[in-house]
Amino acid sequence: MAIYHCSIKIIKRSQGRSAVAAAAYRSGQKLTNEWDGITHDYTKKGGVVHSEILLPAHAPPEFSDRSTLWNSVEKIEKNRNAQLSREIEIALPAELDRKDQITLVRAYVRDTFVDSGMCADFSIHDKGDGNPHVHIMLTLRPLKGNGEWGTKCRKEYDLDGRGQRIRLPNGGFKSHRVNTTDWNDPGKAEVWRAAWADTCNRAMEQIGRPERIDHRSYIRQGVQKIPTVHMGVAATQMEHRGLTTEKGAVNREIAAQNRLLKEIKARITRLYNWTKQQAAQPEQKQSIWEQLQQAQAAARPTTRFGKVNALKESAALFSFLQENGISSMQELHTKVAAMQTKYYGLRGEIAVTARQIDGLDKRLSMCKQYSDNKAFHQRLALLKPRTQEKFRNAHSVELALYDASVRYLDELKSSGEKITPKHWQSEVERLTAQNSTLYQQMKHMRTDIQVVEKIRKTADELARSEKSRNYTKEPER
C-alpha cells in the first residue's frame, strides 16, 4: 500500500562523506572523486532500476554527466567541513508501475527543485521486496546566469538607527551573513514534503486508485496512533541481518499496540452499528436471554464436549447480561455505546502519554548528547587561537552536536523549565508503567466484546432459522 516516507539530509565532508561517493552508490556506477583521488565502484550494486539528471536551463550541458556534475561540486567547496549536497529519500507507491513511478518522480523533481535553480540527480531503487524508493541528490549552491557556481551566502552590514554601519572596537563593521537562496529556510522542508504528498496523490487519482498519503504527523492529522521511532541505518541493517536491536524491539511493541487499537476499534464499531440497527426495530416480546436460550436449544449439541461448551457459553452470556442489567436490544446498545466511549477515552490517554514519553526521551537524548560532547568544547576553549581551527575541523561533528544540545537545553531554560534528567527518567518510567496499565485495560475490553459478538452470532442464527421456517411453511400457489 502507499506509505509516506520522506527524509531530508545533508551530505557533509566533515562526516567523511563525499557527493561523488553518494552519487556513485545511488546510481550504481563507478566514479572517481577528483578532490581526494578516491574511486568509488558500485557497479555490482543491485536494485538500481533508473537514474537520471535534471538541470535548470542555465546549467552547463556537461553537468548532464554525473561525474562532471559532482566533481564540480567537490571542487568548488574548499573547506574540510563543507556541505556538499542535499539528499531526499522518498518511498514510492507500489501501486504504480515502473513507468508511472519514473514519470511521478521526474515531475516532482522538476517542479519542486529544478525550477528553483537546483541541479538534481535521482535514482530509483527496487529490490523487489515491496519497498521501491527514490534517492534525490540536490546541489546547494545557486548557478549564475553564465553557468558558474554562485555563493551560498553573502555578507550584509548591520545598520544603526540613522542607517549607518556600526563600527566595532577592532575597526571593522558589524555584519551578518545572509543566504543567497531560500533553500535552507526552515519552512522549505515542509513545503517539499507537502508537494510530494500532493504530487503522489494526483498520480494515484489519475489511475483510479483510492490510496492517499499525508505528509503531516499523526498529531497534526488528529490521528490517535503511536508513531514508531526512527531506526537509523545501523539499526535497520542489524535487523535485516536477523539481529535484535533496542529500537527494533520498541517499534515491534508499538506496532503490536497499534494493531490492538485498530482491532478493538473495528470490532466495537461493528457491534455499535449492529446493536443500533437492532434497537431501532420493534421491541421483541422475548428478552435477549430468552432468545439466546431458544437459539441454543435449537442447536442441540450431541457430543459431550459440545454440551459442556454450550453450558459454558450460556453461563458467560447470562453473567454478562445480569451484571450489566441487560434484557433488551436497547439496553445492549447502551452498553456497547458505553464500551465505545471507554475505548476512545483509553485511546486518547494512551496517545497523550506516548507524546509525553516522546518529549521526555528527546530531553534525555539531548542531555546525553551534551554530556558526550562537552569535553570537545572544553578542549577547544583551552587551545591557542592558531590551533583551534585545526581542532575544530577535526571534531566538527562533535562540536556541532554539543552546540545543538546547548541550544536545545537553553531554550528549555528560557521557557522556565528546569534541567532535571533524573526526574525526567523517573517520569518516563512512571508514564511507561501507566501506558502499560492502559493497554491492559484495553485488552480486558476484549472479554466483553467477545460476549457481545457471541450474542450477535446467536441472534443472527436465530433470525436465519426463523426465516427458513417461515419459508417452508408458506403454502404453494
N, C-alpha and C positions, 0 to 999 in steps of 0.2 A: 504494500500500500504506500501511497505518497506520504513522506515524512518531511518535517522541516529540520534541516541542519545547515547552518551557515556560520563558519568560524573565520575570523579575520586575524591574521598575524603579520608581524614584520620580520623579514629575513635580515638578521644583523650580523655584521662581520665580527662584532665583539663576542658573539656566541660560537665563533668558529665556523660559521656558515658562509656560503657564497651564493650569489644569484646564478652563476653558471652551473654550480653543482645541483642546485634546486631544479633548474630548467632541464638539465640532463636527466635527472631522476624522474621528473614529472612526464617528460616526453619519451623516455626510454631510449635516449641517444647517447653518443659518445662526444663529449665536449671538453675542450681544454681551456682552463681559466688562465688567461694571459697575465693576470695580476700576480699570481703566485706560481704559475707554471704547472699546476696540478691537473692531470687529466681524469675526468670522471666518466667511466664507461658503464652505462646501464642498458646496453643493447640486448642483454639477456633477460631483462625485466619483463615479466608477463603482465597482461591485463590492460595495457595501453591501447585503446581502440581508436582514438582520434586525437590529433594535436593540430593546433592552428594559431597563427599570429595575426592580430588585427591592429592596424595602425591608424592614427589620425592623418588627415590629408596632408599636413605639412611635415610629416616624419620622413626621414631619408628612406628611399626604397630599399636600400641594403639592410635595413632593420628587419625586413621580412625573413632574413636568415637568423636563426636562433642564436648561433654562436656570435655573430656580429652584434646583435642587439644587446645581449647580456654582458659581453666583454666590453662594450662601450660604456655600460653602466658601471662595471667594475673599474674601468679606467678613470672615469670622471670623479669617482668617490675616493678621496685621498686618505681619509682618516681610518685608523685601525678599528674604530668603533662605529664606522659608518652604517647607516641604514640603507640597504640595497634595493629591497623590493617589498611590496605588499602582496601577501598571498591570501586568497579566499578559497576555502574548501566548501563545496556545496553538495548535498545529497540530491541526486536526480530521481524523478519519479519513474519507478519501474514500469508503470502503466504505459509509458511512451516507448515506441520502437526507437532504434538507434538513429534513424534519420531525423525523427522529430526531436530527439534529445539534442542532437547537434544544432538543429535549427533554433531550438529554445535557448541554448547557451549562447549561440552566436548573437541572437537578438538582444539578450540581456547584457552581454559584454559590450556590444556596440553602443546601445542606447545609454547604458549607465556609466561606462568608463571611457571608451574611446572617444565618444562625442564630447567628453570633458577635457580631452587632450592627453590621455594616458595611452601608452603602448601596452597591449595586453597579449599574453601568451597563455592559452588554455589547453589543457589535456584532459580527456575523459578516460577514466579508469573503470573497468568492469571485469571482474574475475569470474563472473557467472555465479556469484554467491548471494545474489539478491541485493547487492549494495553498490549500484552504479553511482559514481560521483565525479565531480569535475574539480580540478585544481586550476585556479586563475592567478597568474602572476602579473602584477601591475608595476609599472615604473613609478617612481616617487618624484622625480624631477620634471618640471614642465619643459616642453620643447619651444625654442624660439621660432619665429616665422621662417628663419633660414635653415631650420632643421638641427641647429646646435642645442646642446643642453643648456637650460637656464639655471638659475639659482633656486634653492628651496625656500630661502628666506632673505630678507633684506633688513638693513638697519634703519630705524627711524629715531629721530631725536625727540626727547621729551621737551615740552614747551611749558613756560610759566604762564601766569595769568595775562601777561602782555604779549604772548605769542613768541617770546624769545627763548632760545636754547638755554638750558640750565647748566652752568659751568660747575664742574667738580673740583675738589681741592687739588687734585693732581694736574689740573689744567685742561683736562678733556671735558667732554659734554655728556650729560646723562642721556642714555639711549636705551632702546629695547628692540628686540627682533620681531619681525612680522612675517608670517608665512606668505609666499607669493601665490599660493593657491589655497583653496578651502578643503583640500583632500584630507587634511589631518584634523579638521574640525570635529569635536566630539559627536556632534549630531549626524555626521555623514554616515557612520556605521548603521544607524537606524534607518536612514534613507535607503542605503544599499540593500539592507535586509528586507525592508518593506517592498522594494522594487522587485526583488526575486520572487517573493510570495505573489505579487500581482502578476508578474510575467508568467509564472508557472501556472497559476490558477486560470489565466486566459487560455493557455495551451490545453489544459485539461478540459475546459469548457468547449473548446473547438472540436475535440474528438468525442464529445458526448460523455465524458467521464464525470461522475458525481464527486470524486475526491477533491478536497481543498486543503491547503496548508495555511498556517498563520504564523507570522514572524514574532508575534507577541508572546511573552511568558504566560504561564498558566494563570498567574495572579492577575495580569492585565486583561486576560481573556475572561476572567471571572470563573475559571475552571478550578474546582477544589480538588486538585490532583497533585500528588507529591512529585516534584521533578527529581530525576536521577542526578547523581553527581558526575562531574566531568572526569572521565577516566584518565586521559592523557595517553601519550604514545607508549610509554614504557609499560604502564599497567595493561593497556589493550593488547600489546604484543605478548605479555606474560599470560594473559587469559587465553589468547589464541593458541598458545603452546600447552594449554591444559593446566597452568599453574594458577592457584587461587590467590587473589590479591585482596587487600582490605577494601579498596574501593569497589572491586567487583562484587565482594560479599555484600557490601552496603547496597549496591544497585540491585542485586538479586532480591534482597529483603524488601526494598522499596517497590520493585516490580510485583512481588507477591502481594504486598499491601494494596497496591493499586488494582490488582486483579480482584482482590477481595471486595474493595469498594465498588468496582464495576459490577461484579457478580450479584452482590446483595441489592444494589440499586435496580438492576434489571428484574430480579425476582420479585421485589416489593412492588415495582411499577406494574408488573403483570397482574399481581394479586389485587392491587388497588383498583385497576381498571375492571377486573372481573367482578369483584365484590360491589363496585359502584353500579355496574350493569345489573347484577342480581338484585340489589337493594331497590332499584327503580321499578322492578316488576311487582305485580300484585302479591301481597303477603300470603305465604303458604299457611295452610291450616296446621300442618305439622311443624314442630320445631326442627332446628337443624339436627339435633341429636336423634330425633325420631326418624328423620330422613336417612341419616347415616346408618342407623340400625336396620332400616328396611333394605338399604343397598347391600349391607354386609350379609344379611340373611339370604338375600337373593344369590349371593356369590357362592355360598355353601361349600367351603373348602372340605376336601375329602381326606387329605393326609393329616397325620398328627402334627407335622411341622406347620402346615397351613392353618390348622385350627389354633395352635399356640400363637402363631404370628398374628392372626386375626384378633385374638384376645388382647394381645399387647397393643395393637393399633387402637382397638376400641378403648382401652384404658387411657392411652395417651390423649386421644381425642376428647374423651369425656372429661379428663382432668383439665385440659386446656379450656374447654367451654365453660366448665364450672368455675374455675379460678377467675376467669375474665367476665363472668356473668353474661354469657352469650347464648341466646336462644333463637335469634332471628338473623336474617341476612343484613338487615340494617345495623344491628349491633356488631356483627362480624366486620362490616365495612368500617365502622367507627374504630374498631380495634386495629385494623390494617392501616387506617389513616394515622393512628397514633404511632404505629410502628414506623411508618414512613417519616413522620415528623422527628422521631427519635433518631432515625438513620441520618437525616440531614443535619441534625444537631451534632451528632457524633462526628460526622464527616467534616463539619465546619471546625470543630475543636481540634481535630487531627491536623487539618490544614494550617490552622493558626500556630499550633505547637511546632509543626515541622518548619514553618517560616522562622519562628523564634530560635529553634536549634540551628538553622542555617545561618542566621545572623550572628549567633554566638560563636559558631565554628569559624566564621570569617574573622571575627575579632581575635580568636585564639590563634588562627593561622598567621595573622599579621604580627601578633606578639612573638611568635616563634621566628618569623622572618626577620623581625627586628633583632632578636637575640642572636640568631645565626650569623648575621652580617654586621653586627655592631663593631666587632673587632677590626674589620677592614676600614671602617670610618675612623676609628681611633688611631690606627696605624698611619692613615693618610694625614691626619692632623699633626702627627709628630714629625713628619718628613720635611725636609727643606724644600722650598719652592721649586728648585731646579729638578728635584727627583719626584715631585708629586705627580707630574704629568705622566711619567713612565708607569708609576704605580697605578694611577687612575685608568690608563689604557689596559693594563694587565688584569685589573679587577673591576672593570666597568660594570659587569653583571651584578656582582655582589654589592657594589656601591649603589647601583640603581635600585636593587631590591631593598636596601636599607633606606634610601630616600623615600621610596614608595610607602614603606611601612611607617616611617616618621610622619609623612603627610596624612596618612590614614588615621593614625593614633592622635595626631594633633587636632584633626577635625572632630574626633570624638571628645577630646578635652574641651575644645571651644564650644561644643554643644552642651557642656555641663556634665558629661558622663565621666566617671572615674575609671581609671585603667586598673581593673581588678581581675587578672587572669584566673586566680584560684576560685573566685566567686563565679566567674563565667563557666569554669569547668564543672563546678558543683551544680550550676543551673542546667547545663547540658545533660548531666547525669539524671537530675530530677525530672526534666522535661522528657527525656528518653523513656524513663520509667512510666511517666504519665501517659505518654503515647502508647506504650505497650499495654497499659490498662485499658485505654480507649479501644484499642484493637481487639482486646479480649471481649469487651462489651459488644463490639461489632460482630465478633464470631458467635457470641451467645445468641444473637438475634436469629441465627440460622435455625435454632430449635423451633421457635415459634413459626418461622417461615415454612419449615418442613411440615408442621402440623396443618397450617392453612392450605398448603399445596395439596396435602392428602385430602382435606375437606373438599377442595375444588375437584380433585380427581374423582372422588366418590360421588359428588353431586353430578358431575358430567356423565359418569357411568349410569347413574340412576335416570337421568334425563334421556339418555340414549335408549335405555331399556324400556322406559315408558313409551317413547316414541315408536319403538319397534312393536310393542304390544298393541298400541292403538292402530298401527298399520295393519297388523294381522287380523284385528277384529273388524276392520272396515269391510262391509258387505260388497260382494261382487256385483257389478252392474250388468 
